[in-house]
């Protein structure tokens, strides 16, 4: 049976070569699944996906989120996705970034958020212990979007921001506005993201 598949594969390659086509790079199962996920995306209008390395590199892409509600209304947040060849058996690696327009490059973003630390790591359960192969890129993007509309102080990466959100939501809102405007919160200067 296996030899039959190898023979058919070889015949397909020979037929492509005879037609003047060069044999294409074989896609991993992860790339095939990711291609399917991306073709079926159904994102909110405030989320945009882009491929900075071109469509040939599906495994590395970016998602921009512009919350239309909540504390982070008006902000622009960029996330990089690095997808493993064994996807969906392993969750993508997701980092929060920001584009520095003046310098036209991307760097790790510092965002005042209870579920995102100052190195850009994201605390979202479906990217860790609750990941299952039935989940997809659409689910992750909606999860990230939800972090901005409903930040969670019960599962924090930034414990200071979580404590302020829990104990003084008005101060938290003020801190978010100051950080998004490019100001200091405590000893940390945040990049402007409005």
Residue pairs with C-beta under 8 A, 6 or more apart in sequence:
13 23
16 22
16 23
16 24
17 23
27 35
28 85
28 86
29 85
29 86
30 59
30 83
30 84
30 85
30 86
30 87
30 88
31 58
31 59
31 85
33 87
33 88
34 58
34 59
34 83
34 87
34 137
35 58
37 136
37 137
37 138
38 49
38 58
38 137
40 136
40 138
41 49
41 137
41 138
41 141
42 138
43 49
43 138
43 141
44 68
44 142
44 145
45 68
46 65
46 66
46 67
46 68
46 145
47 63
47 64
47 65
47 66
47 141
47 145
48 63
48 64
49 61
49 62
49 63
49 141
50 61
50 62
50 63
50 64
51 57
51 58
51 60
51 61
51 62
52 60
52 61
52 62
52 106
53 60
58 83
59 82
59 83
59 84
59 85
59 87
60 80
60 81
60 82
60 83
61 80
61 81
62 78
62 79
62 80
62 81
62 97
62 106
63 78
63 79
63 81
63 141
63 144
64 76
64 77
64 78
64 79
65 76
65 77
65 78
65 79
65 141
65 144
65 145
65 148
66 74
66 75
66 76
66 77
67 73
67 74
67 75
67 77
67 145
67 148
67 149
69 149
70 148
70 149
70 150
70 151
71 148
71 151
71 172
71 173
71 176
72 113
72 148
72 149
72 176
72 180
74 180
74 194
75 148
75 180
75 193
75 194
76 98
76 193
76 194
77 96
77 98
77 109
77 111
77 148
77 193
78 96
78 97
78 98
78 99
78 106
78 109
79 94
79 95
79 96
79 97
79 122
79 144
80 94
80 95
80 97
80 106
81 92
81 93
81 94
81 137
81 140
82 92
82 93
82 94
83 92
83 93
84 90
84 92
84 93
88 133
88 134
88 135
88 136
89 133
90 131
91 126
91 127
91 128
91 131
91 135
91 140
92 127
92 137
92 140
94 122
94 124
94 127
94 140
94 144
95 108
95 120
95 121
95 122
96 108
96 109
96 111
96 116
96 120
96 121
96 122
97 106
97 107
97 108
97 109
97 120
98 106
98 107
98 109
98 111
98 191
98 193
99 105
99 106
100 106
100 107
100 191
108 119
108 120
109 120
109 191
109 193
110 118
110 120
110 188
110 189
110 190
110 191
111 179
111 190
111 193
112 158
112 161
112 175
112 176
112 178
112 179
112 180
112 185
112 188
112 190
113 147
113 148
113 151
113 158
113 161
113 176
114 151
114 152
114 153
114 156
114 157
114 158
114 159
114 161
114 162
114 165
115 122
115 123
115 124
115 147
115 151
115 152
115 155
115 156
115 157
115 158
116 122
116 123
116 147
116 157
116 158
117 123
117 157
117 158
118 158
118 188
121 157
122 144
122 147
122 157
123 152
123 155
123 156
123 157
124 140
124 143
124 144
124 147
125 155
126 135
126 139
126 140
126 143
127 140
127 143
151 165
153 161
153 162
153 163
153 165
153 166
154 162
156 162
160 186
161 172
161 175
164 171
164 172
164 175
165 172
175 185
178 184
178 185
178 190
179 185
179 190
180 190
180 192
180 193
180 194
181 192
181 194
182 189
182 190
182 191
182 192
182 193
182 194
183 189
183 190
184 190
